[in-house]
Amino acid sequence: MTPFDYAQRMVGEVREIAGEAHSPFIQWCFECVGYGPETPDEVPWCSAFANRMAWLARAPRSKSAAARSWLNVGKAIDLRGATPGHDVVILKRGTGTQPGPDVIKAPGHVGFFAGYDPQQRTVYVLGGNQSDGVTVQGFREDQVLGVRRLA
């Protein structure tokens, strides 16, 4: 199975828990990036989720909670050559001017490539910490910092 296959199984199944309780699954993902098991599920967890899915598939992973750390993993590919399976999409996050892909220590988001609509200029990403859960969401193409193939 690919990291995407594992992640797809989590869509609609994994969500943050409001209040004092926390998702044990999200906390398990955090352990994959060196965070302790007590880490609250409100802490940004997109990279922890991607790392855990890659770990399950025995694929290369960043071993970091930083989304942009994935820019240093695998092989860079063009968005138009991406396919669901082993490809991750790294995106800008935040408002205002954002640094380019050469800056790793900056806000970002990461998830698995799920599709691309060139007419709408939208890339679809299957990821964690999207609307507080694991979902597939569309992002503007101009938010993409890079696409990396893990296999």
N, CA and C of each residue as an Amber inpcrd file, in Angstrom:
protein
   453
   0.8350000  -1.1920000   0.0000000   0.0000000   0.0000000   0.0000000
   0.8790000   1.2540000   0.0000000   0.3830000   2.3100000  -0.6110000
   1.1030000   3.5830000  -0.6590000   0.7020000   4.4590000   0.5290000
   1.4800000   5.5200000   0.8000000   1.0600000   6.4480000   1.8510000
  -0.3440000   7.0150000   1.5790000  -0.6410000   7.2920000   0.3120000
  -1.9650000   7.8000000  -0.0580000  -3.0470000   6.7900000   0.3070000
  -2.7920000   5.5000000   0.0460000  -3.7690000   4.4570000   0.3790000
  -4.0820000   4.4570000   1.8720000  -3.0380000   4.5300000   2.6940000
  -3.2570000   4.5780000   4.1410000  -4.0270000   5.8300000   4.5280000
  -3.6280000   6.9700000   3.9770000  -4.2800000   8.2370000   4.3120000
  -5.7490000   8.2290000   3.8960000  -6.0390000   7.6440000   2.7520000
  -7.4100000   7.6100000   2.2470000  -8.3450000   6.8790000   3.2170000
  -7.8090000   5.8870000   3.9040000  -8.6090000   5.1330000   4.8710000
  -9.0020000   5.9870000   6.0720000  -8.2960000   7.0910000   6.2900000
  -8.5320000   7.9360000   7.4590000  -9.5160000   9.0810000   7.1980000
  -9.8660000   9.3110000   5.9210000 -10.7750000  10.4130000   5.5830000
 -12.1050000  10.2200000   6.3180000 -12.4960000  11.2410000   7.0440000
 -13.7520000  11.1930000   7.7880000 -13.6900000  10.3770000   9.0660000
 -12.5830000   9.6980000   9.3050000 -12.4360000   8.8520000  10.4940000
 -11.6230000   9.5260000  11.5900000 -10.7140000  10.4120000  11.2050000
  -9.8210000  11.0550000  12.1720000 -10.1770000  12.5300000  12.2580000
 -10.4510000  12.9810000  13.4980000 -10.7680000  14.3810000  13.7590000
 -10.1860000  14.7730000  15.1090000  -9.9030000  16.0510000  15.2530000
  -9.5300000  16.5710000  16.5620000 -10.7310000  16.4360000  17.4960000
 -10.4610000  16.3160000  18.7720000 -11.5100000  16.2400000  19.7780000
 -11.5390000  17.5720000  20.5110000 -12.6940000  18.2130000  20.5400000
 -12.8260000  19.5090000  21.2050000 -12.6810000  19.3500000  22.7190000
 -12.1330000  20.3800000  23.3400000 -12.0270000  20.3810000  24.7910000
 -10.7300000  19.7820000  25.2960000 -10.7930000  19.2280000  26.4920000
  -9.6150000  18.6990000  27.1740000  -9.1190000  17.3740000  26.5990000
 -10.0070000  16.5890000  25.9930000  -9.6040000  15.2930000  25.4210000
  -8.8840000  15.5230000  24.0950000  -8.0880000  14.5400000  23.6730000
  -7.3460000  14.6400000  22.4250000  -7.4190000  13.3220000  21.6790000
  -7.3250000  13.4050000  20.3710000  -7.3840000  12.2130000  19.5360000
  -6.1440000  11.3500000  19.7610000  -6.3120000  10.1140000  20.2150000
  -5.1610000   9.2270000  20.3750000  -4.4480000   8.9680000  19.0500000
  -5.1920000   8.9400000  17.9480000  -4.5700000   8.7040000  16.6450000
  -3.6470000   9.8650000  16.2800000  -4.1100000  11.0990000  16.4660000
  -3.2810000  12.2710000  16.1540000  -2.0580000  12.2920000  17.0670000
  -2.2380000  11.9610000  18.3300000  -1.1030000  11.9080000  19.2460000
  -0.1080000  10.8230000  18.8200000  -0.5950000   9.7080000  18.2890000
   0.2800000   8.6570000  17.7630000   1.0800000   9.1850000  16.5730000
   0.4300000   9.9940000  15.7340000   1.1280000  10.6110000  14.6030000
   2.2420000  11.5290000  15.1070000   1.9740000  12.2930000  16.1660000
   2.9810000  13.1940000  16.7160000   4.2370000  12.4510000  17.1640000
   4.0790000  11.2490000  17.6730000   5.2430000  10.4840000  18.1240000
   6.2080000  10.2030000  16.9770000   5.6910000  10.1880000  15.7560000
   6.5050000   9.9110000  14.5680000   7.4440000  11.0840000  14.2330000
   7.1890000  12.2550000  14.8240000   8.0440000  13.4220000  14.5720000
   8.7320000  13.8940000  15.8470000   8.7600000  13.0080000  16.8550000
   9.4990000  13.3040000  18.0680000   8.7400000  14.0440000  19.1420000
   7.4500000  14.2670000  18.9770000   6.6520000  14.9110000  20.0120000
   6.1810000  13.8470000  20.9970000   5.9390000  14.2490000  22.2300000
   5.4840000  13.3180000  23.2500000   4.0220000  12.9400000  23.0810000
   3.6280000  11.8460000  23.7040000   2.2560000  11.3500000  23.5580000
   1.2090000  12.2630000  24.1950000   1.6430000  13.2450000  24.9730000
   0.6970000  14.1740000  25.5970000   0.4080000  15.3910000  24.7250000
   1.0070000  15.4850000  23.5410000   0.8340000  16.6530000  22.6650000
  -0.6350000  16.8290000  22.3020000  -1.1960000  18.0140000  22.5480000
  -2.6050000  18.2480000  22.2260000  -2.8610000  18.2040000  20.7180000
  -4.0540000  17.7440000  20.3550000  -4.3680000  17.6400000  18.9270000
  -4.6540000  18.9890000  18.2730000  -4.6140000  20.0690000  19.0500000
  -4.7560000  21.4070000  18.4590000  -3.4480000  21.9050000  17.8540000
  -2.3380000  21.2930000  18.2020000  -1.0420000  21.6420000  17.6060000
  -1.0980000  21.2480000  16.1270000  -0.6400000  22.1040000  15.2020000
  -0.6770000  21.7390000  13.7800000  -0.0620000  20.3560000  13.5390000
  -0.8150000  19.4960000  12.8550000  -0.4100000  18.0980000  12.7390000
  -0.3660000  17.5620000  11.3140000  -0.3780000  18.4240000  10.3060000
  -0.3560000  17.9400000   8.9200000   0.8940000  17.1280000   8.6180000
   2.0590000  17.6110000   9.0590000   3.2970000  16.8900000   8.7760000
   3.4080000  15.6200000   9.6050000   2.9240000  15.6620000  10.8360000
   2.9270000  14.4510000  11.6610000   2.0710000  13.3670000  11.0000000
   0.9270000  13.7580000  10.4700000   0.0590000  12.8000000   9.7730000
   0.7630000  12.2390000   8.5330000   1.3550000  13.1060000   7.7170000
   2.0420000  12.6510000   6.5050000   3.2080000  11.7220000   6.8670000
   3.9280000  12.0590000   7.9290000   5.0270000  11.2070000   8.3790000
   4.5270000   9.8340000   8.8090000   3.4230000   9.7820000   9.5460000
   2.9070000   8.4920000  10.0140000   2.4300000   7.6430000   8.8350000
   1.7750000   8.2690000   7.8510000   1.2990000   7.5100000   6.6880000
   2.4840000   6.9830000   5.8740000   3.5350000   7.8030000   5.7310000
   4.7380000   7.3560000   5.0280000   5.4250000   6.2420000   5.8250000
   5.4480000   6.3660000   7.1360000   6.0340000   5.3370000   7.9870000
   5.3020000   4.0040000   7.7980000   3.9670000   4.0510000   7.7890000
   3.1810000   2.8340000   7.5960000   3.5020000   2.1570000   6.2680000
   3.7350000   2.9820000   5.2370000   4.0200000   2.4540000   3.8950000
   5.5100000   2.1790000   3.6810000   6.3100000   2.4400000   4.7070000
   7.7660000   2.2760000   4.5980000   8.3590000   3.1290000   3.4800000
   7.8250000   4.3320000   3.3560000   8.2810000   5.2960000   2.3560000
   9.1770000   6.3310000   3.0390000   9.9800000   7.0520000   2.2690000
  10.7870000   8.1260000   2.8620000   9.8850000   9.1460000   3.5510000
  10.4050000   9.7610000   4.6050000   9.6280000  10.7520000   5.3450000
  10.5460000  11.8270000   5.8990000   9.9630000  12.9350000   6.3110000
  10.7810000  14.0570000   6.7800000  11.2150000  13.9310000   8.2360000
  10.4810000  13.2030000   9.0330000  10.7530000  13.0410000  10.4660000
  10.6900000  14.3730000  11.2060000   9.9550000  15.3320000  10.6700000
   9.8260000  16.6640000  11.2600000   8.3590000  17.0850000  11.2640000
   7.9890000  17.8730000  12.2670000   6.6350000  18.4120000  12.3430000
   6.4470000  19.6150000  11.4140000   7.5180000  20.1130000  10.8330000
   7.4460000  21.2670000   9.9370000   6.9990000  20.8280000   8.5430000
   5.9300000  21.4090000   8.0510000   5.3960000  21.0360000   6.7370000
   6.4290000  21.2290000   5.6320000   7.1550000  22.3210000   5.6780000
   8.1270000  22.6050000   4.6130000   9.3210000  21.6520000   4.6270000
   9.4840000  20.8920000   5.7050000  10.5770000  19.9190000   5.7490000
  10.4440000  18.8850000   4.6350000   9.2340000  18.6960000   4.1300000
   8.9960000  17.7440000   3.0430000   9.6140000  18.2060000   1.7320000
  10.0060000  19.4700000   1.6340000  10.6780000  19.9600000   0.4330000
  12.0530000  19.3180000   0.2660000  12.5540000  18.6670000   1.3150000
  13.8630000  18.0050000   1.2750000  13.7580000  16.4870000   1.1910000
  12.5750000  15.9630000   0.9390000  12.3560000  14.5120000   0.9180000
  12.0020000  14.0780000  -0.5000000  12.4970000  12.9370000  -0.9120000
  12.1280000  12.3860000  -2.2160000  12.6860000  13.1890000  -3.3740000
  11.9970000  13.0860000  -4.5000000  12.4320000  13.7270000  -5.7420000
  11.4180000  14.7900000  -6.1580000  11.9110000  15.9760000  -6.5100000
  11.0360000  17.0490000  -6.9740000  10.4160000  16.6680000  -8.3150000
   9.1100000  16.8700000  -8.4340000   8.4220000  16.6310000  -9.7020000
   7.4960000  17.8050000  -9.9920000   7.1010000  17.9220000 -11.2500000
   6.1660000  18.9620000 -11.6670000   4.7560000  18.5820000 -11.2290000
   3.9720000  19.5650000 -10.8480000   2.5860000  19.3340000 -10.4320000
   1.8060000  18.5490000 -11.4830000   2.0400000  18.8480000 -12.7470000
   1.2900000  18.1810000 -13.8130000   1.6740000  16.7100000 -13.9880000
   2.7760000  16.3000000 -13.3870000   3.1990000  14.9070000 -13.4380000
   2.8520000  14.1320000 -12.1770000   2.2080000  14.8080000 -11.2210000
   1.8800000  14.1660000  -9.9460000   0.7350000  13.1710000 -10.1140000
   0.7860000  12.1230000  -9.3040000  -0.2780000  11.1140000  -9.2770000
  -0.5590000  10.7380000  -7.8250000  -1.7900000  10.3540000  -7.5070000
  -2.0700000   9.8740000  -6.1540000  -1.2540000   8.6120000  -5.8700000
  -0.7010000   8.5280000  -4.7030000   0.0970000   7.3630000  -4.3280000
   1.2530000   7.7630000  -3.4510000   2.3610000   8.1600000  -4.0760000
   3.5790000   8.4930000  -3.3410000   3.9430000   9.9740000  -3.4390000
   3.0650000  10.8180000  -3.9300000   3.4090000  12.2290000  -4.1320000
   2.8130000  13.1080000  -3.0400000   3.6580000  13.9760000  -2.4710000
   3.1980000  14.9410000  -1.4790000   3.2610000  16.3380000  -2.0770000
   2.3380000  17.1810000  -1.6250000   2.2560000  18.5690000  -2.0610000
   2.5670000  19.4380000  -0.8500000   3.4930000  20.3650000  -1.0320000
   3.8470000  21.2940000   0.0320000   3.3210000  22.6670000  -0.3800000
   2.5800000  23.2880000   0.5380000   1.8770000  24.5370000   0.2470000
   2.3020000  25.6570000   1.1820000   2.1390000  26.8840000   0.7050000
   2.2910000  28.0620000   1.5510000   1.1040000  28.0850000   2.5210000
   1.3120000  28.7070000   3.6740000   0.2260000  28.8690000   4.6410000
   0.3320000  30.2520000   5.2580000  -0.7980000  30.8850000   5.4020000
  -0.8310000  32.2000000   6.0170000  -1.2520000  33.2660000   5.0200000
  -1.3620000  34.4620000   5.5280000  -1.7640000  35.5830000   4.6870000
  -0.5520000  36.4510000   4.3830000  -0.7120000  37.2980000   3.3970000
   0.3820000  38.1930000   3.0280000   1.4440000  37.4820000   2.2160000
   2.5490000  38.1600000   2.0310000   3.6490000  37.6110000   1.2520000
   4.2870000  36.4510000   2.0100000   4.4690000  35.3480000   1.3250000
   5.0760000  34.1590000   1.9200000   6.4060000  33.8810000   1.2330000
   7.3850000  33.3710000   1.9760000   8.6630000  33.0280000   1.3420000
   8.5020000  31.8500000   0.3960000   9.4560000  31.7050000  -0.5070000
   9.4390000  30.6210000  -1.4800000   9.9300000  29.3100000  -0.8890000
  10.0900000  28.3110000  -1.7470000  10.4650000  26.9730000  -1.2840000
  11.8920000  26.8650000  -0.7500000  12.6900000  27.8900000  -0.9530000
  14.0540000  27.8590000  -0.4260000  14.0910000  28.1200000   1.0840000
  12.9780000  28.5750000   1.6510000  12.8900000  28.8470000   3.0810000
  12.0980000  27.7230000   3.7450000  12.8080000  26.8940000   4.5100000
  12.1780000  25.7470000   5.1640000  11.5200000  26.1590000   6.4760000
  12.1110000  27.0960000   7.1940000  11.5770000  27.5200000   8.4920000
  10.5720000  28.6480000   8.3010000   9.4100000  28.2810000   7.7680000
   8.3140000  29.2240000   7.5520000   7.0220000  28.4280000   7.5740000
   5.8880000  29.0980000   7.7350000   4.6140000  28.3730000   7.7560000
   4.3720000  27.6190000   6.4550000   3.7240000  26.4710000   6.5770000
   3.3940000  25.6750000   5.4050000   2.3300000  24.6510000   5.7260000
   1.9960000  23.8830000   4.7340000   1.0280000  22.7950000   4.8760000
   1.4850000  21.6810000   3.9490000   1.2570000  20.4230000   4.3390000
   1.6490000  19.2900000   3.5130000   0.5410000  18.2470000   3.5320000
   0.3890000  17.5890000   2.4020000  -0.5520000  16.4820000   2.2950000
  -0.2550000  15.7000000   1.0330000  -1.0330000  14.6800000   0.8000000
  -0.8250000  13.8090000  -0.3510000  -1.6070000  14.3070000  -1.5570000
  -0.9560000  14.2770000  -2.7060000  -1.6020000  14.6950000  -3.9490000
  -2.8170000  13.8140000  -4.2070000  -3.9730000  14.4460000  -4.4560000
  -5.2140000  13.7080000  -4.7100000  -5.8260000  14.0560000  -6.0670000
  -5.2900000  15.0680000  -6.7470000  -5.8220000  15.4240000  -8.0580000
  -5.4890000  16.8620000  -8.4150000  -5.7420000  17.1840000  -9.6840000
  -5.4460000  18.5300000 -10.1820000  -6.4520000  18.8940000 -11.2480000
  -7.0100000  20.0850000 -11.1400000  -7.9390000  20.6130000 -12.1380000
  -7.2840000  21.8250000 -12.7880000  -6.7050000  21.6440000 -14.0040000
  -5.9720000  22.7590000 -14.6180000  -6.8770000  23.9350000 -14.9870000
  -8.1400000  23.6850000 -15.3240000  -9.0320000  24.7990000 -15.6680000
  -9.3320000  25.6780000 -14.4620000  -9.5080000  25.0400000 -13.3130000
  -9.7640000  25.7920000 -12.0760000  -8.4720000  26.1960000 -11.3700000
  -7.3400000  25.6750000 -11.8880000  -6.0340000  25.9160000 -11.2670000
  -6.0600000  25.5420000  -9.7880000  -6.6020000  24.3500000  -9.5420000
  -6.7880000  23.8450000  -8.1880000  -6.1140000  22.4950000  -8.0400000
  -5.3470000  22.3470000  -6.9660000  -4.7340000  21.0620000  -6.6180000
  -5.5140000  20.5130000  -5.4250000  -5.8330000  19.2360000  -5.4750000
  -6.5590000  18.5860000  -4.3940000  -5.5780000  17.8080000  -3.5270000
  -5.7060000  18.0160000  -2.2190000  -4.7650000  17.4590000  -1.2540000
  -5.5310000  16.6440000  -0.2250000  -5.0640000  15.4180000  -0.0130000
  -5.5690000  14.5540000   1.0470000  -4.6100000  14.7150000   2.2070000
  -5.0990000  15.3030000   3.2900000  -4.1830000  15.5730000   4.3840000
  -4.8480000  15.6580000   5.7300000  -4.0130000  15.6660000   6.7420000
  -4.4470000  15.8720000   8.1100000  -4.4200000  17.3450000   8.4520000
  -5.1630000  17.7020000   9.4970000  -5.2640000  19.0850000   9.9610000
  -5.8900000  19.9890000   8.9040000  -6.8070000  19.4280000   8.1560000
  -7.6040000  20.1940000   7.1870000  -9.0290000  20.2170000   7.7380000
  -9.4920000  21.4010000   8.1470000 -10.7790000  21.5350000   8.8350000
 -10.8240000  20.6290000  10.0640000  -9.7160000  20.5640000  10.7850000
  -9.5760000  19.8030000  12.0310000  -9.7070000  18.2940000  11.8660000
  -9.5090000  17.7890000  10.6680000  -9.5970000  16.3520000  10.4480000
  -8.7820000  15.9310000   9.2410000  -8.9900000  14.6880000   8.8290000
  -8.3800000  14.1790000   7.6010000  -9.4320000  14.3150000   6.5090000
  -9.1140000  15.1250000   5.5020000 -10.0590000  15.4190000   4.4240000
  -9.3050000  15.5440000   3.1010000 -10.0800000  15.6850000   2.0350000
  -9.5390000  16.0950000   0.7400000 -10.0550000  17.5040000   0.5030000
  -9.1230000  18.4310000   0.2740000  -9.5020000  19.8230000   0.0340000
  -8.7500000  20.3750000  -1.1590000  -9.3750000  21.3440000  -1.8110000
  -8.7490000  22.0260000  -2.9350000  -7.9880000  23.2570000  -2.4810000
  -6.8320000  23.4810000  -3.1080000  -6.0050000  24.6560000  -2.8390000
  -5.6320000  25.2970000  -4.1690000  -5.4960000  26.6170000  -4.1660000
  -5.0760000  27.3230000  -5.3770000  -3.6830000  26.8690000  -5.8010000
  -3.5040000  26.7080000  -7.0770000  -2.2090000  26.2770000  -7.6200000
  -1.0760000  27.2120000  -7.2050000  -1.3600000  28.5060000  -7.0550000
  -0.2990000  29.4480000  -6.6970000   0.1660000  29.3100000  -5.2460000
  -0.4790000  28.4540000  -4.4700000  -0.0490000  28.1870000  -3.0990000
   0.9980000  27.0620000  -3.0400000   1.1670000  26.3370000  -4.1470000
   2.0580000  25.1820000  -4.1600000   3.5210000  25.6380000  -4.1460000
   4.2550000  25.1490000  -3.1530000   5.6980000  25.3930000  -3.0700000
   6.4850000  24.3060000  -3.7960000   5.9470000  23.0970000  -3.7850000
   6.6310000  21.9850000  -4.4240000   5.8320000  20.7080000  -4.3350000
   6.1880000  19.7740000  -5.1900000   5.6120000  18.4320000  -5.1830000
   6.7990000  17.4610000  -5.1460000   6.7400000  16.5060000  -4.2490000
   7.8420000  15.5710000  -4.0860000   7.3220000  14.1470000  -4.2190000
   8.0560000  13.3370000  -4.9670000   7.7300000  11.9190000  -5.1240000
   8.5460000  11.1270000  -4.1040000   7.8510000  10.3250000  -3.3000000
   8.4960000   9.5740000  -2.2370000   9.0200000   8.2270000  -2.6850000
   8.5830000   7.7360000  -3.8290000   9.0290000   6.4080000  -4.2930000
   9.8280000   6.5190000  -5.5660000
